[in-house]
Amino acid sequence: MSCLKCGTNIQESIPKSYVKCDGCSRPIHATCSELTAADLKCLELRSNTKRRIKYICIECEQGLHQIPKIMSLLTELKNEITQLKEANANPINVVATNNLLSSQAMEEIVNEISERDKRANNLIIFNSMESGISKQEQVDQDTTLVSDIISLVGLTEEVKPVRLGKFDGSKQHRSRPIRVRLSSSNAVHTVIRNVKKIRAVETFSALSVSFDRTPRQLNFYKSVKEELNTRRLNGETNLQIKYRNGIPAIVSVPINGAKNNNTITVN
């Protein structure tokens, strides 16, 4: 079996060298788990059915974090349903309509969750200029660029980057986002957490990286961005957008000249 983070083999003959996620039972090297020596000791003392301390991997933790996202999505859908009811002035079978809307709402929720799961392992890279004369030449250049970024943050991945949009070799200084699928969502988080390290390299200074958001997530972000712009125009300059459990929110920052480095812009 292999480590869920680094992908290398686990030495099962050395139990102390790894731990298993209490959610999915997949193994991870102790050195990859970011647990302290005290935490690891506690995990060794008792079986997972008796100990209070649990180790949950990032992917399982994301599953727990899906709950507030689902609740938020339910609220959005309820509001849409209310608007539909108010817009319909003709008498109709209320029970039948409620059942239909509930079915539609559940279908949207299931589809949205499925779409987010499909994109969980995807990384999007923005602001990478294209210079390849042919499509294959551009693919080779993008593969080298992405491989260098992945290596820089300490990961080992086989990458097959894809430019979003249509290739046009006649255009100069063009830039299309790059989408690359990594081995796990944990690897995506590792790249995004190290964005400052990536930008510190002159070649990558103009790049930005992001999760692969669904259209609904992007639309929600844009609405938050519009609210932020409105509030700034009204004099609230100490605001920025931060993600909390994967949900963008407007937060206040100290008025001390701090830069909005944590604000993620939609391209």
C-alpha positions in Angstrom: 0.0 0.0 0.0 1.1 3.6 -0.6 1.0 6.9 1.3 -2.1 8.9 0.5 0.0 12.1 0.4 3.4 11.4 -1.2 2.4 8.2 -3.0 5.5 6.2 -2.0 5.2 2.7 -0.4 4.3 2.2 3.2 6.5 -0.2 5.3 3.7 -2.2 7.0 6.4 -4.0 9.0 7.1 -0.8 10.9 3.7 0.2 12.4 5.1 3.4 13.9 6.1 4.7 10.5 2.5 5.4 9.4 -1.0 6.1 10.6 -4.4 5.3 9.0 -7.2 7.9 8.5 -10.1 7.1 10.9 -12.4 8.1 8.1 -11.3 6.2 5.1 -8.7 3.8 6.6 -6.1 4.9 4.0 -2.5 5.0 5.3 -0.2 8.0 5.4 3.5 8.3 6.5 3.8 9.7 10.0 6.2 12.3 8.5 3.6 13.3 5.9 0.7 13.6 8.4 2.0 16.8 10.1 1.1 15.3 13.4 3.3 16.0 16.5 5.2 13.3 18.3 2.7 13.6 21.1 -0.2 13.1 18.7 1.4 10.1 17.1 2.0 8.6 20.6 -1.7 9.0 21.5 -2.7 7.3 18.3 -0.5 4.3 19.1 -1.9 3.8 22.6 -5.4 2.6 21.8 -7.4 1.2 18.9 -9.5 3.7 17.0 -12.6 2.5 18.7 -11.4 3.4 22.2 -9.4 6.6 21.7 -10.8 10.0 21.6 -8.2 11.5 19.3 -8.9 10.8 15.7 -6.8 11.4 12.6 -8.8 12.6 9.6 -7.1 13.1 6.2 -7.7 16.2 4.2 -10.0 14.6 1.8 -12.2 13.2 4.5 -12.1 16.5 6.3 -13.3 18.2 3.1 -16.2 15.8 3.2 -17.1 17.1 6.6 -16.6 20.6 5.3 -19.1 19.8 2.5 -21.9 20.1 5.1 -21.9 23.9 5.4 -21.6 24.1 1.6 -24.6 21.9 1.2 -26.6 24.0 3.7 -25.6 27.2 1.9 -26.6 25.6 -1.4 -30.0 24.6 0.1 -30.6 28.2 1.3 -29.9 29.4 -2.2 -32.2 26.9 -3.8 -35.0 27.7 -1.2 -34.7 31.4 -2.1 -35.0 30.5 -5.8 -38.1 28.3 -5.0 -39.7 31.2 -3.1 -39.2 33.5 -6.0 -40.7 31.0 -8.4 -43.8 30.6 -6.2 -44.2 34.4 -5.9 -43.8 34.9 -9.6 -46.6 32.4 -10.4 -49.9 34.2 -10.0 -52.2 31.4 -11.3 -53.8 29.0 -8.8 -52.0 25.6 -9.0 -51.8 22.4 -7.1 -49.5 23.6 -4.2 -48.7 20.0 -3.0 -47.7 18.8 -6.5 -45.6 22.0 -7.1 -43.8 21.6 -3.8 -43.0 18.0 -4.6 -41.7 18.9 -8.1 -39.6 21.8 -6.8 -38.2 19.6 -4.0 -37.2 17.0 -6.5 -35.6 19.6 -8.7 -33.8 21.1 -5.8 -32.4 17.7 -4.7 -31.3 17.0 -8.3 -29.4 20.3 -8.4 -27.7 19.5 -5.1 -26.7 16.0 -6.2 -25.4 17.3 -9.5 -23.5 20.2 -7.9 -21.8 17.9 -5.3 -20.9 15.4 -8.1 -19.4 18.2 -10.2 -17.4 19.5 -7.3 -16.0 16.0 -6.6 -15.0 15.7 -10.2 -13.0 18.9 -10.0 -11.5 18.3 -6.6 -8.2 17.0 -8.0 -7.9 19.8 -10.6 -5.5 22.8 -10.4 -6.0 25.9 -12.5 -3.0 28.1 -13.4 -3.6 31.6 -14.7 -1.4 34.2 -16.5 1.0 31.8 -18.2 1.8 33.3 -21.6 1.8 31.1 -24.6 4.7 31.2 -27.1 4.5 27.8 -28.8 4.3 28.0 -32.6 2.5 24.6 -32.8 -0.1 23.0 -30.5 2.3 20.2 -29.6 5.2 22.6 -28.9 2.9 24.5 -26.5 1.9 21.3 -24.8 5.6 20.5 -24.3 6.2 23.9 -22.8 3.2 23.7 -20.5 4.3 20.3 -19.3 7.7 21.6 -18.4 6.2 24.6 -16.6 3.7 22.6 -14.6 6.4 19.9 -13.7 8.7 22.6 -12.5 6.0 24.1 -10.3 5.0 20.7 -8.9 8.7 19.9 -8.2 9.2 23.2 -6.5 6.6 22.5 -3.8 8.0 19.0 -3.1 5.5 16.8 -5.0 6.1 14.1 -7.6 3.3 13.9 -10.2 2.8 12.8 -13.7 1.2 15.9 -15.3 -0.8 16.3 -18.5 -1.7 20.0 -18.7 -4.6 21.2 -20.8 -5.0 24.8 -22.0 -8.6 26.0 -21.7 -9.9 27.5 -24.9 -8.8 27.1 -28.6 -5.1 27.3 -29.6 -4.2 30.0 -32.1 -0.6 30.1 -33.1 -1.1 33.4 -35.0 -1.6 35.4 -31.8 1.3 36.7 -29.8 1.4 37.1 -26.0 -1.8 35.1 -25.6 -2.7 33.6 -22.3 -5.2 30.8 -21.6 -5.7 29.1 -18.2 -4.0 25.8 -17.7 -5.9 22.9 -16.1 -3.9 20.0 -14.7 -5.3 17.0 -12.9 -3.2 15.9 -9.9 -3.3 12.6 -8.0 -5.4 14.0 -5.1 -7.1 17.1 -3.7 -4.4 17.0 -1.1 -1.8 17.7 -3.8 -3.9 20.6 -5.1 -4.0 22.1 -1.6 -0.2 21.7 -1.3 0.4 23.8 -4.5 -2.1 26.5 -3.5 -0.6 26.7 0.1 2.8 27.3 -1.5 1.7 30.1 -3.9 4.1 32.6 -2.3 7.0 30.2 -2.8 6.0 29.7 -6.4 5.8 33.5 -7.1 9.2 34.0 -5.5 10.7 32.4 -8.6 11.1 35.1 -11.2 9.8 32.9 -14.0 6.5 32.3 -12.0 6.1 35.7 -10.5 3.0 36.6 -12.6 1.3 33.3 -12.1 -1.8 32.7 -10.0 -3.3 29.3 -9.0 -6.8 28.3 -8.0 -9.1 25.4 -7.4 -11.2 24.3 -10.3 -14.5 26.0 -9.3 -18.0 25.0 -10.7 -20.1 27.7 -12.5 -22.2 28.0 -9.3 -19.2 28.6 -7.2 -17.8 31.2 -9.6 -21.1 33.0 -9.7 -21.3 33.1 -6.0 -17.8 34.4 -5.8 -18.6 37.1 -8.3 -21.6 38.2 -6.2 -19.4 38.5 -3.2 -16.9 40.4 -5.2 -19.6 42.9 -6.4 -20.6 43.4 -2.8 -17.0 44.0 -1.8 -16.6 46.6 -4.5 -19.8 48.4 -3.5 -18.7 48.5 0.2 -15.3 49.8 -0.8 -16.9 52.6 -2.9 -18.9 53.5 0.2 -15.7 54.0 2.2 -15.0 50.6 3.8 -11.5 50.2 2.6 -10.3 47.6 5.1 -12.1 44.7 3.5 -10.9 41.7 1.5 -12.2 38.3 0.5 -11.0 35.1 2.3 -12.1 31.5 1.9 -13.5 29.9 5.0 -14.2 26.1 4.6 -14.1 26.7 0.9 -16.7 29.5 1.0 -15.7 33.1 0.0 -16.6 35.7 2.7 -15.9 39.4 3.2 -13.7 40.0 6.2 -12.2 43.1 7.9 -8.4 43.5 8.0 -6.3 45.8 10.2 -5.8 49.3 8.7 -2.0 49.2 8.7 -1.2 49.1 5.0 -1.6 45.3 4.8 -1.9 44.0 1.3 -4.8 41.9 0.2 -2.7 38.9 -0.5 -5.4 36.4 0.4 -7.9 37.8 -2.0 -8.5 35.4 -4.9 -9.6 37.0 -8.2 -11.7 35.3 -10.8 -10.1 35.5 -14.3 
